[in-house]
Amino acid sequence: MADPTTHARAADAGELLLRSLRRLTARAGAVKAGDRARQIALIDDLETVRLALQRECARLDDELELATRRVMAIDAYSRNRRSARVPHRGGH
């Protein structure tokens, strides 16, 4: 199980990426149509943030899948334990 500081760091990284995206969006509004060099730099920065966000989404998907599997395993274990404690009504 991941420790809480790992989750905190991951959340901080996600927040940083979202802030970068907001900052780049604001910069995009300020770039003039004829400023080709800034447009290219902006596109490159946006692509870098986009890829990082995709990696973060994939990491979160994996984490959610793992949590789902854990819940299913705990539920199955719980059902098994309950059925083991219930006495069978005999005679059949």
WOKA-V315372 format. One record per residue. N is the residue number from 1. PSI is psi in whole degrees, -180 to 180 (none if undefined). NEAR is the number of other C-alpha atoms within 12 Angstrom. D_CENTER is the distance of its C-alpha to the mean C-alpha in Angstrom with 1 decimal. Layout:
n:N psi:PSI near:NEAR d_center:D_CENTER
n:N psi:PSI near:NEAR d_center:D_CENTER
//
This chain:
n:1 psi:135 near:10 d_center:15.9
n:2 psi:144 near:12 d_center:13.9
n:3 psi:160 near:9 d_center:15.7
n:4 psi:-31 near:10 d_center:14.9
n:5 psi:-31 near:11 d_center:15.4
n:6 psi:-44 near:12 d_center:12.6
n:7 psi:-40 near:16 d_center:10.1
n:8 psi:-43 near:13 d_center:12.2
n:9 psi:-39 near:15 d_center:12.2
n:10 psi:-41 near:22 d_center:8.4
n:11 psi:-41 near:19 d_center:8.7
n:12 psi:-41 near:15 d_center:11.8
n:13 psi:-42 near:21 d_center:10.6
n:14 psi:-42 near:24 d_center:8.3
n:15 psi:-41 near:18 d_center:11.5
n:16 psi:-41 near:18 d_center:13.7
n:17 psi:-42 near:27 d_center:12.3
n:18 psi:-38 near:21 d_center:12.8
n:19 psi:-40 near:16 d_center:16.1
n:20 psi:-41 near:23 d_center:17.1
n:21 psi:-43 near:25 d_center:16.5
n:22 psi:-42 near:18 d_center:18.7
n:23 psi:-42 near:18 d_center:21.2
n:24 psi:-36 near:26 d_center:21.4
n:25 psi:-42 near:19 d_center:21.9
n:26 psi:-42 near:14 d_center:24.7
n:27 psi:-36 near:19 d_center:26.2
n:28 psi:-35 near:22 d_center:26.3
n:29 psi:-22 near:14 d_center:28.5
n:30 psi:-12 near:15 d_center:30.9
n:31 psi:131 near:19 d_center:31.4
n:32 psi:151 near:14 d_center:34.7
n:33 psi:-34 near:12 d_center:35.3
n:34 psi:-3 near:10 d_center:37.6
n:35 psi:78 near:13 d_center:35.6
n:36 psi:-41 near:12 d_center:34.4
n:37 psi:-44 near:13 d_center:33.3
n:38 psi:-36 near:20 d_center:31.0
n:39 psi:-45 near:21 d_center:29.6
n:40 psi:-43 near:17 d_center:28.8
n:41 psi:-41 near:17 d_center:27.3
n:42 psi:-43 near:27 d_center:25.1
n:43 psi:-42 near:20 d_center:24.0
n:44 psi:-45 near:16 d_center:23.2
n:45 psi:-42 near:23 d_center:21.2
n:46 psi:-41 near:26 d_center:19.3
n:47 psi:-40 near:18 d_center:18.6
n:48 psi:-46 near:18 d_center:17.4
n:49 psi:-40 near:27 d_center:14.8
n:50 psi:-46 near:22 d_center:13.9
n:51 psi:-40 near:16 d_center:13.4
n:52 psi:-40 near:22 d_center:11.3
n:53 psi:-38 near:25 d_center:9.0
n:54 psi:-41 near:17 d_center:9.1
n:55 psi:-41 near:18 d_center:8.4
n:56 psi:-41 near:24 d_center:5.3
n:57 psi:-42 near:19 d_center:4.3
n:58 psi:-41 near:14 d_center:6.2
n:59 psi:-43 near:19 d_center:5.0
n:60 psi:-39 near:18 d_center:2.3
n:61 psi:-44 near:14 d_center:5.5
n:62 psi:-43 near:14 d_center:7.6
n:63 psi:-41 near:18 d_center:6.9
n:64 psi:-41 near:14 d_center:7.7
n:65 psi:-44 near:14 d_center:10.5
n:66 psi:-43 near:16 d_center:11.8
n:67 psi:-40 near:16 d_center:12.0
n:68 psi:-44 near:14 d_center:13.8
n:69 psi:-39 near:14 d_center:16.1
n:70 psi:-43 near:15 d_center:17.0
n:71 psi:-42 near:14 d_center:17.9
n:72 psi:-41 near:14 d_center:20.0
n:73 psi:-42 near:14 d_center:21.7
n:74 psi:-42 near:14 d_center:22.5
n:75 psi:-45 near:14 d_center:23.8
n:76 psi:-42 near:14 d_center:26.0
n:77 psi:-44 near:14 d_center:27.3
n:78 psi:-45 near:14 d_center:28.2
n:79 psi:-42 near:14 d_center:30.0
n:80 psi:-43 near:13 d_center:31.8
n:81 psi:-41 near:12 d_center:32.9
n:82 psi:-43 near:12 d_center:34.2
n:83 psi:-28 near:12 d_center:36.2
n:84 psi:-27 near:11 d_center:37.7
n:85 psi:-23 near:10 d_center:39.0
n:86 psi:121 near:10 d_center:40.6
n:87 psi:142 near:8 d_center:44.2
n:88 psi:139 near:9 d_center:45.4
n:89 psi:112 near:6 d_center:48.2
n:90 psi:-179 near:5 d_center:50.8
n:91 psi:-16 near:4 d_center:53.7
n:92 psi:none near:4 d_center:52.1
//
